[in-house]
Amino acid sequence: MIFLFRAIKPMLLLAMLVSVFVLGGCSNIAVLDPKGPVAAQQKDLILLSIGFMLFIVGAVFVLFTIILVKYRERKDVGNASYNPEIHGNTLLEVVWTVIPILIVAALSIPTVKTIYSLEEAPQATSHKDPLVVYATAVDWKWIFSYPEENIETVNYLNIPKDQPVLFKITSADTMASLWIPQLGGEKYAMAGMEMEQYLQADEVGTYQGRNANFTGEGFAQQKFKVNAMTQSDYDKWVNKTKKEAPKLTKKTYDYLMLPDAADVQTFSSTHLSFAKHGEDSEYALQARKRLGYQAVSPHSKTDPFENVKNYKRKLETE
């Protein structure tokens, strides 16, 4: 019994750990609560992989337990014979070579199929034209541009439900990552490059988005909300924004390039006519230079937020 307990002890510890997470409320994970077809596909792939790996771990522990119990040292059994000249078992060697190949294939095939399918608009709504949104990461904020609607928002995003959204993702400065867990996985944003990602919301609601790649002092504040709404509500928002929101000037946009957090903002024009971060990786640096902003070293003890605040106070007094 001692040998049996030692064999199943790791499994008991794993079960206890899982119970703690589940009972503690950690089972409410956003990626496992999809609200769109992209996130749903990724959830299925995650659960398939976890189930497959748990089956493998379980089989290994069962075989491990059988071997420990069956071949343990016992008083009623004499010493086992030992032949140092044995060369192995061909059948077993073939089995333990083939099984890993089958395991890798079983995990790779659905993974590759899912990855390629996510490079296109969701199949159920592929007949609809996607809403194009340029997502630009800036330390430490998100800027969303709607070229067809000629609207730009900061730190929030409005989209119609049941319509694919084609994100064109880039960064004005440091490497970031666009992530809306309930709508789909993350996609990296890099200055001088443009990545594409299709996402879609199937339900009306508000979903949390953020930068999933650490970018320094203000990383924790680089979040945004995604408001999925009916098509009629979305059209009303677009029409109201065009009439009431101010135009985005180049000087206002230059201020957004400062490494600082920003409040929610809305404009009735976009920066795409004068700034294309997917092609120009130095626009943010040039904007800060035009404003006379002096950056601080990431290794400096100076708080970058305080540095920006001091700079803005200086501009207000001039």
Secondary structure, DSSP 8 states (H G I E B T S, - for coil): -HHHHHHHHHHHHHHHHHHHHHHTTTT--GGGS--SHHHHHHHHHHHHHHHHHHHHHHHHHHHHHHHHHHTS--TTS------TT----HHHHHHHHHHHHHHHHHHHHHHHHHHHHTTS--GGGTTS--EEEEEEEETTEEEEEETTTTEEEESEEEEETTS-EEEEEEESSS-EEEEETTTEEEEEE-TT--EEEEE---S-EEEEEEE-S--STTGGG-EEEEEEE-HHHHHHHHHHHHHHS----HHHHHHHTSSS----EEESS-STTT--TTT-TTHHHHHHHHTT-----TTSSS-HHHHHHHHHHHHHH-
